[in-house]
Amino acid sequence: MVATMARNIGKFFLIYGAWIVSAALALLDFVLVRQAIMTLVVRFVGKWGRAAAVNFSMVIIGLAWLIAIIFLEAYYREGYSAGLLPRRFGKVTLYMLGIAAVAALIIQFVV
């Protein structure tokens, strides 16, 4: 009984530890993509459309973040059961770091 409980606690920490790290990376993506959009809006949109474009994009990106972290919890839980949690976590992390890199490049070079 104790071994089963310890295994369940370990499973919980693995799944939700990966999920929290992914949620934090997704939040970093949220911030960087929002800043990249603000950079693009300032560069290419007139002054009257800036506030609308920035605020609307924040709502869309926020919804995408929320949907992503809800989806990731189930994705990681099912991945653990199939023995694929490390692979799934690595794949998600690479995608999120890629999004962050593209957003950082836009912020840096679109001036």
C-alpha positions in Angstrom: 0.0 0.0 0.0 2.8 2.4 0.9 4.6 1.6 -2.4 1.5 2.3 -4.4 1.0 5.6 -2.6 4.6 6.6 -3.2 4.3 5.7 -6.9 1.1 7.8 -7.2 2.8 10.7 -5.5 5.8 10.4 -7.8 3.5 10.2 -10.8 1.7 13.3 -9.6 4.9 15.3 -9.2 6.2 14.3 -12.6 3.0 15.1 -14.5 2.2 18.3 -12.7 5.8 19.5 -12.4 6.2 19.2 -16.2 2.8 20.9 -16.6 3.8 23.9 -14.3 7.1 24.3 -16.3 5.2 24.3 -19.5 2.6 26.7 -18.2 5.5 29.1 -17.2 7.1 28.8 -20.6 3.7 29.5 -22.2 3.4 32.6 -20.0 6.8 33.7 -21.3 5.6 33.1 -24.8 2.5 35.2 -24.0 4.6 38.1 -22.9 7.0 37.9 -25.8 4.4 37.5 -28.4 2.4 40.4 -27.0 5.5 42.6 -27.1 6.2 41.4 -30.7 2.7 42.3 -31.7 3.0 45.7 -30.0 6.2 46.2 -32.0 4.6 45.3 -35.3 1.5 47.4 -34.5 3.6 50.5 -33.7 5.5 50.0 -36.9 2.7 49.2 -39.3 -0.6 50.5 -37.9 -1.8 54.0 -37.6 -2.2 55.6 -34.2 -6.0 55.1 -34.1 -5.8 51.4 -34.5 -3.0 50.7 -32.1 -5.0 50.4 -28.9 -7.6 48.2 -30.5 -5.0 45.9 -32.1 -3.0 45.5 -29.0 -5.9 44.9 -26.7 -7.6 42.5 -29.1 -4.4 40.5 -29.6 -4.0 40.3 -25.8 -7.4 38.6 -25.5 -6.6 36.2 -28.3 -3.2 35.3 -26.9 -4.6 35.0 -23.4 -7.3 32.5 -24.6 -4.7 30.6 -26.5 -2.6 30.4 -23.4 -5.5 29.2 -21.3 -6.5 26.5 -23.9 -2.9 25.4 -24.2 -2.4 24.8 -20.5 -5.7 23.0 -20.1 -4.8 20.7 -23.1 -1.3 20.1 -21.8 -2.5 18.7 -18.5 -4.4 15.9 -20.3 -1.7 15.5 -22.8 0.9 14.9 -20.1 -1.4 12.7 -18.0 -2.0 10.4 -21.0 1.6 10.6 -22.0 2.6 9.3 -18.6 0.3 6.4 -18.9 1.7 5.5 -22.3 5.3 6.0 -21.1 5.8 9.1 -23.4 5.9 11.9 -20.9 9.6 12.8 -21.4 9.1 12.9 -25.2 5.9 14.9 -25.0 7.5 17.4 -22.5 10.5 17.8 -24.8 8.4 18.4 -27.8 6.2 20.9 -26.2 9.2 22.7 -24.7 10.9 22.9 -28.1 7.8 24.4 -29.6 7.5 27.0 -26.8 11.1 27.9 -27.0 10.8 28.3 -30.8 7.8 30.6 -30.4 9.8 32.7 -27.8 12.8 32.8 -30.2 10.7 34.0 -33.1 9.0 36.7 -31.0 12.3 37.8 -29.6 13.7 38.2 -33.1 10.7 40.2 -34.2 11.1 42.5 -31.1 14.8 42.9 -31.8 14.8 43.5 -35.6 11.5 45.2 -36.4 12.2 48.7 -35.4 
